[in-house]
Amino acid sequence: NAPKLEGIYGRPVPIQEGDRIRFVKADDRYIRDSILLPKSQVVAGFEPVMPSFEGQISEADLLKIIEYIKSNGPKEVGR
């Protein structure tokens, strides 16, 4: 199980830090870190199970993933 990515870009994301939750903005840096260093900022309510892709993905492909997530906004009902 993983948090939904649809419409996440630019929104606050709850991050679990011990007994407290803080919010970070889902921006380019957050998405990059989530792919390369997924255990550094785990979304509250989820287990840190995603593997790191550091050293396994090219910068070009990483940028494509970030752009895809940015373009994957919320779907409008009835359109």
N, CA, C and O atoms as a GROMACS GRO file, in nm:
protein
  316
    1ASN      N    1   0.084  -0.119   0.000
    1ASN     CA    2   0.000   0.000   0.000
    1ASN      C    3   0.087   0.124   0.000
    1ASN      O    4   0.192   0.129   0.064
    2ALA      N    5   0.041   0.222  -0.073
    2ALA     CA    6   0.115   0.348  -0.085
    2ALA      C    7   0.017   0.464  -0.092
    2ALA      O    8  -0.098   0.447  -0.132
    3PRO      N    9   0.063   0.583  -0.056
    3PRO     CA   10  -0.025   0.700  -0.068
    3PRO      C   11  -0.057   0.727  -0.214
    3PRO      O   12   0.024   0.699  -0.302
    4LYS      N   13  -0.174   0.782  -0.240
    4LYS     CA   14  -0.212   0.818  -0.377
    4LYS      C   15  -0.127   0.935  -0.424
    4LYS      O   16  -0.097   1.026  -0.347
    5LEU      N   17  -0.089   0.932  -0.550
    5LEU     CA   18  -0.008   1.038  -0.608
    5LEU      C   19  -0.090   1.138  -0.687
    5LEU      O   20  -0.044   1.248  -0.715
    6GLU      N   21  -0.212   1.101  -0.722
    6GLU     CA   22  -0.297   1.190  -0.800
    6GLU      C   23  -0.323   1.320  -0.723
    6GLU      O   24  -0.377   1.317  -0.612
    7GLY      N   25  -0.286   1.431  -0.782
    7GLY     CA   26  -0.310   1.560  -0.722
    7GLY      C   27  -0.219   1.595  -0.605
    7GLY      O   28  -0.246   1.692  -0.534
    8ILE      N   29  -0.114   1.519  -0.583
    8ILE     CA   30  -0.027   1.541  -0.468
    8ILE      C   31   0.065   1.663  -0.485
    8ILE      O   32   0.099   1.729  -0.387
    9TYR      N   33   0.103   1.692  -0.608
    9TYR     CA   34   0.204   1.797  -0.629
    9TYR      C   35   0.154   1.932  -0.577
    9TYR      O   36   0.043   1.976  -0.609
   10GLY      N   37   0.238   1.997  -0.497
   10GLY     CA   38   0.207   2.128  -0.442
   10GLY      C   39   0.124   2.126  -0.315
   10GLY      O   40   0.099   2.231  -0.256
   11ARG      N   41   0.082   2.010  -0.273
   11ARG     CA   42  -0.002   1.997  -0.153
   11ARG      C   43   0.081   1.956  -0.032
   11ARG      O   44   0.191   1.902  -0.048
   12PRO      N   45   0.030   1.980   0.087
   12PRO     CA   46   0.100   1.936   0.208
   12PRO      C   47   0.087   1.785   0.226
   12PRO      O   48  -0.018   1.726   0.201
   13VAL      N   49   0.195   1.724   0.270
   13VAL     CA   50   0.200   1.580   0.293
   13VAL      C   51   0.234   1.557   0.440
   13VAL      O   52   0.332   1.614   0.489
   14PRO      N   53   0.154   1.476   0.513
   14PRO     CA   54   0.185   1.449   0.654
   14PRO      C   55   0.299   1.348   0.666
   14PRO      O   56   0.292   1.238   0.613
   15ILE      N   57   0.404   1.388   0.736
   15ILE     CA   58   0.522   1.303   0.756
   15ILE      C   59   0.528   1.262   0.902
   15ILE      O   60   0.521   1.346   0.992
   16GLN      N   61   0.541   1.132   0.925
   16GLN     CA   62   0.551   1.080   1.062
   16GLN      C   63   0.693   1.094   1.112
   16GLN      O   64   0.787   1.049   1.046
   17GLU      N   65   0.710   1.157   1.227
   17GLU     CA   66   0.840   1.170   1.291
   17GLU      C   67   0.826   1.128   1.436
   17GLU      O   68   0.797   1.211   1.523
   18GLY      N   69   0.844   1.001   1.463
   18GLY     CA   70   0.824   0.950   1.598
   18GLY      C   71   0.677   0.960   1.635
   18GLY      O   72   0.591   0.904   1.567
   19ASP      N   73   0.650   1.031   1.744
   19ASP     CA   74   0.512   1.047   1.791
   19ASP      C   75   0.441   1.167   1.732
   19ASP      O   76   0.324   1.189   1.760
   20ARG      N   77   0.510   1.245   1.651
   20ARG     CA   78   0.448   1.366   1.596
   20ARG      C   79   0.441   1.360   1.444
   20ARG      O   80   0.509   1.281   1.379
   21ILE      N   81   0.357   1.446   1.390
   21ILE     CA   82   0.342   1.456   1.244
   21ILE      C   83   0.374   1.600   1.206
   21ILE      O   84   0.328   1.695   1.269
   22ARG      N   85   0.454   1.614   1.102
   22ARG     CA   86   0.480   1.746   1.044
   22ARG      C   87   0.439   1.740   0.899
   22ARG      O   88   0.425   1.632   0.841
   23PHE      N   89   0.420   1.856   0.840
   23PHE     CA   90   0.377   1.861   0.700
   23PHE      C   91   0.488   1.920   0.615
   23PHE      O   92   0.554   2.017   0.654
   24VAL      N   93   0.508   1.860   0.498
   24VAL     CA   94   0.601   1.912   0.399
   24VAL      C   95   0.525   1.932   0.269
   24VAL      O   96   0.424   1.865   0.245
   25LYS      N   97   0.572   2.022   0.186
   25LYS     CA   98   0.508   2.046   0.057
   25LYS      C   99   0.560   1.945  -0.045
   25LYS      O  100   0.680   1.923  -0.056
   26ALA      N  101   0.468   1.885  -0.119
   26ALA     CA  102   0.506   1.789  -0.223
   26ALA      C  103   0.553   1.866  -0.345
   26ALA      O  104   0.476   1.892  -0.438
   27ASP      N  105   0.681   1.902  -0.344
   27ASP     CA  106   0.741   1.975  -0.455
   27ASP      C  107   0.844   1.885  -0.524
   27ASP      O  108   0.855   1.767  -0.492
   28ASP      N  109   0.919   1.941  -0.618
   28ASP     CA  110   1.018   1.862  -0.691
   28ASP      C  111   1.116   1.792  -0.597
   28ASP      O  112   1.146   1.674  -0.615
   29ARG      N  113   1.164   1.865  -0.497
   29ARG     CA  114   1.261   1.808  -0.404
   29ARG      C  115   1.201   1.691  -0.324
   29ARG      O  116   1.265   1.587  -0.308
   30TYR      N  117   1.079   1.709  -0.275
   30TYR     CA  118   1.013   1.602  -0.200
   30TYR      C  119   0.997   1.477  -0.287
   30TYR      O  120   1.025   1.366  -0.241
   31ILE      N  121   0.952   1.494  -0.410
   31ILE     CA  122   0.934   1.379  -0.499
   31ILE      C  123   1.067   1.311  -0.527
   31ILE      O  124   1.077   1.188  -0.524
   32ARG      N  125   1.170   1.391  -0.555
   32ARG     CA  126   1.305   1.336  -0.580
   32ARG      C  127   1.352   1.254  -0.460
   32ARG      O  128   1.398   1.141  -0.475
   33ASP      N  129   1.340   1.313  -0.340
   33ASP     CA  130   1.382   1.243  -0.219
   33ASP      C  131   1.299   1.117  -0.196
   33ASP      O  132   1.352   1.016  -0.149
   34SER      N  133   1.171   1.122  -0.228
   34SER     CA  134   1.084   1.006  -0.209
   34SER      C  135   1.125   0.890  -0.298
   34SER      O  136   1.104   0.774  -0.263
   35ILE      N  137   1.184   0.920  -0.412
   35ILE     CA  138   1.229   0.816  -0.505
   35ILE      C  139   1.368   0.767  -0.467
   35ILE      O  140   1.394   0.647  -0.466
   36LEU      N  141   1.458   0.861  -0.437
   36LEU     CA  142   1.596   0.824  -0.409
   36LEU      C  143   1.622   0.787  -0.264
   36LEU      O  144   1.706   0.701  -0.236
   37LEU      N  145   1.552   0.850  -0.172
   37LEU     CA  146   1.571   0.828  -0.028
   37LEU      C  147   1.435   0.810   0.041
   37LEU      O  148   1.398   0.890   0.127
   38PRO      N  149   1.360   0.706   0.004
   38PRO     CA  150   1.221   0.694   0.047
   38PRO      C  151   1.199   0.682   0.198
   38PRO      O  152   1.090   0.712   0.247
   39LYS      N  153   1.298   0.639   0.270
   39LYS     CA  154   1.282   0.624   0.415
   39LYS      C  155   1.309   0.754   0.491
   39LYS      O  156   1.293   0.759   0.613
   40SER      N  157   1.350   0.860   0.419
   40SER     CA  158   1.383   0.986   0.486
   40SER      C  159   1.258   1.065   0.527
   40SER      O  160   1.262   1.140   0.624
   41GLN      N  161   1.149   1.049   0.454
   41GLN     CA  162   1.024   1.120   0.486
   41GLN      C  163   0.907   1.028   0.457
   41GLN      O  164   0.852   1.028   0.346
   42VAL      N  165   0.869   0.949   0.556
   42VAL     CA  166   0.763   0.850   0.538
   42VAL      C  167   0.628   0.913   0.568
   42VAL      O  168   0.609   0.976   0.672
   43VAL      N  169   0.534   0.897   0.476
   43VAL     CA  170   0.400   0.953   0.492
   43VAL      C  171   0.332   0.885   0.612
   43VAL      O  172   0.336   0.763   0.626
   44ALA      N  173   0.271   0.967   0.696
   44ALA     CA  174   0.202   0.917   0.815
   44ALA      C  175   0.100   0.811   0.777
   44ALA      O  176   0.022   0.828   0.683
   45GLY      N  177   0.100   0.701   0.852
   45GLY     CA  178   0.004   0.593   0.828
   45GLY      C  179   0.054   0.486   0.734
   45GLY      O  180  -0.017   0.389   0.709
   46PHE      N  181   0.174   0.501   0.680
   46PHE     CA  182   0.229   0.403   0.587
   46PHE      C  183   0.362   0.350   0.639
   46PHE      O  184   0.436   0.420   0.708
   47GLU      N  185   0.390   0.225   0.605
   47GLU     CA  186   0.517   0.163   0.642
   47GLU      C  187   0.624   0.203   0.540
   47GLU      O  188   0.592   0.222   0.422
   48PRO      N  189   0.749   0.214   0.582
   48PRO     CA  190   0.857   0.250   0.489
   48PRO      C  191   0.906   0.129   0.409
   48PRO      O  192   1.014   0.076   0.436
   49VAL      N  193   0.827   0.087   0.312
   49VAL     CA  194   0.859  -0.035   0.237
   49VAL      C  195   0.916  -0.009   0.097
   49VAL      O  196   0.969  -0.101   0.034
   50MET      N  197   0.907   0.114   0.048
   50MET     CA  198   0.958   0.142  -0.088
   50MET      C  199   1.110   0.133  -0.088
   50MET      O  200   1.177   0.189  -0.001
   51PRO      N  201   1.166   0.062  -0.187
   51PRO     CA  202   1.312   0.056  -0.197
   51PRO      C  203   1.367   0.186  -0.254
   51PRO      O  204   1.295   0.261  -0.321
   52SER      N  205   1.493   0.210  -0.228
   52SER     CA  206   1.559   0.327  -0.285
   52SER      C  207   1.595   0.300  -0.431
   52SER      O  208   1.633   0.189  -0.467
   53PHE      N  209   1.582   0.403  -0.513
   53PHE     CA  210   1.623   0.391  -0.653
   53PHE      C  211   1.750   0.470  -0.680
   53PHE      O  212   1.787   0.494  -0.795
   54GLU      N  213   1.817   0.510  -0.572
   54GLU     CA  214   1.943   0.584  -0.584
   54GLU      C  215   2.045   0.497  -0.656
   54GLU      O  216   2.068   0.382  -0.618
   55GLY      N  217   2.107   0.552  -0.761
   55GLY     CA  218   2.206   0.479  -0.839
   55GLY      C  219   2.146   0.383  -0.939
   55GLY      O  220   2.220   0.316  -1.011
   56GLN      N  221   2.013   0.374  -0.946
   56GLN     CA  222   1.947   0.280  -1.036
   56GLN      C  223   1.864   0.349  -1.143
   56GLN      O  224   1.811   0.283  -1.232
   57ILE      N  225   1.852   0.480  -1.134
   57ILE     CA  226   1.769   0.555  -1.228
   57ILE      C  227   1.850   0.674  -1.278
   57ILE      O  228   1.922   0.739  -1.202
   58SER      N  229   1.837   0.702  -1.405
   58SER     CA  230   1.911   0.815  -1.462
   58SER      C  231   1.844   0.947  -1.421
   58SER      O  232   1.726   0.949  -1.386
   59GLU      N  233   1.919   1.054  -1.426
   59GLU     CA  234   1.864   1.186  -1.395
   59GLU      C  235   1.750   1.220  -1.491
   59GLU      O  236   1.649   1.277  -1.451
   60ALA      N  237   1.767   1.185  -1.618
   60ALA     CA  238   1.663   1.212  -1.718
   60ALA      C  239   1.533   1.139  -1.683
   60ALA      O  240   1.425   1.197  -1.691
   61ASP      N  241   1.543   1.013  -1.644
   61ASP     CA  242   1.424   0.937  -1.609
   61ASP      C  243   1.362   0.989  -1.479
   61ASP      O  244   1.240   0.991  -1.465
   62LEU      N  245   1.445   1.030  -1.386
   62LEU     CA  246   1.395   1.087  -1.261
   62LEU      C  247   1.314   1.213  -1.289
   62LEU      O  248   1.207   1.233  -1.231
   63LEU      N  249   1.365   1.298  -1.377
   63LEU     CA  250   1.293   1.420  -1.414
   63LEU      C  251   1.162   1.390  -1.484
   63LEU      O  252   1.063   1.461  -1.466
   64LYS      N  253   1.159   1.284  -1.565
   64LYS     CA  254   1.035   1.244  -1.632
   64LYS      C  255   0.930   1.198  -1.530
   64LYS      O  256   0.812   1.231  -1.544
   65ILE      N  257   0.973   1.124  -1.428
   65ILE     CA  258   0.879   1.080  -1.324
   65ILE      C  259   0.824   1.200  -1.249
   65ILE      O  260   0.704   1.207  -1.223
   66ILE      N  261   0.911   1.294  -1.215
   66ILE     CA  262   0.866   1.414  -1.144
   66ILE      C  263   0.766   1.491  -1.229
   66ILE      O  264   0.663   1.536  -1.178
   67GLU      N  265   0.793   1.507  -1.357
   67GLU     CA  266   0.700   1.578  -1.446
   67GLU      C  267   0.567   1.504  -1.458
   67GLU      O  268   0.461   1.567  -1.464
   68TYR      N  269   0.572   1.372  -1.461
   68TYR     CA  270   0.449   1.294  -1.468
   68TYR      C  271   0.364   1.318  -1.343
   68TYR      O  272   0.244   1.344  -1.353
   69ILE      N  273   0.426   1.311  -1.228
   69ILE     CA  274   0.352   1.332  -1.103
   69ILE      C  275   0.296   1.474  -1.098
   69ILE      O  276   0.184   1.494  -1.052
   70LYS      N  277   0.372   1.572  -1.146
   70LYS     CA  278   0.323   1.710  -1.149
   70LYS      C  279   0.201   1.722  -1.240
   70LYS      O  280   0.109   1.798  -1.210
   71SER      N  281   0.200   1.648  -1.350
   71SER     CA  282   0.090   1.658  -1.446
   71SER      C  283  -0.032   1.574  -1.406
   71SER      O  284  -0.138   1.589  -1.466
   72ASN      N  285  -0.016   1.489  -1.308
   72ASN     CA  286  -0.121   1.397  -1.266
   72ASN      C  287  -0.208   1.460  -1.158
   72ASN      O  288  -0.216   1.410  -1.046
   73GLY      N  289  -0.273   1.570  -1.194
   73GLY     CA  290  -0.357   1.642  -1.099
   73GLY      C  291  -0.486   1.569  -1.072
   73GLY      O  292  -0.512   1.464  -1.130
   74PRO      N  293  -0.565   1.624  -0.983
   74PRO     CA  294  -0.694   1.558  -0.951
   74PRO      C  295  -0.787   1.558  -1.072
   74PRO      O  296  -0.793   1.654  -1.148
   75LYS      N  297  -0.858   1.448  -1.087
   75LYS     CA  298  -0.952   1.436  -1.198
   75LYS      C  299  -1.081   1.507  -1.161
   75LYS      O  300  -1.128   1.499  -1.047
   76GLU      N  301  -1.138   1.576  -1.258
   76GLU     CA  302  -1.264   1.647  -1.236
   76GLU      C  303  -1.380   1.552  -1.263
   76GLU      O  304  -1.382   1.486  -1.367
   77VAL      N  305  -1.473   1.545  -1.173
   77VAL     CA  306  -1.590   1.458  -1.188
   77VAL      C  307  -1.683   1.519  -1.292
   77VAL      O  308  -1.708   1.639  -1.291
   78GLY      N  309  -1.734   1.434  -1.382
   78GLY     CA  310  -1.829   1.478  -1.481
   78GLY      C  311  -1.769   1.539  -1.606
   78GLY      O  312  -1.841   1.593  -1.690
   79ARG      N  313  -1.638   1.530  -1.621
   79ARG     CA  314  -1.574   1.584  -1.743
   79ARG      C  315  -1.505   1.477  -1.818
   79ARG      O  316  -1.446   1.503  -1.923
   0.00000   0.00000   0.00000
